[in-house]
């Protein structure tokens, strides 16, 4: 049986590289003491074989084999296009 790979939803912040996009994934969590909701973002490099993604697109990325030293995710699908 195929193992379930992690999937994250984020926004493309850079598409200047060839077959690679930078995706910012935002997470929200509550501070343990002060109970304020905190937003933090982490950037992932994702493989985009057809160079289909543009800045501002909302995409799903999936964990995959290492494509390079920092690139371990692949664009699974584009949820919505940027204006």
Secondary structure, 3 states (H helix, E strand, C coil): CCCCCCEEEEEEEECCCCCEEEEEEEEEEECCCCCCEEEEEEEEEEECCCCCCCCCCEEEEEECCCCCCCEEEEEEEEEECCC
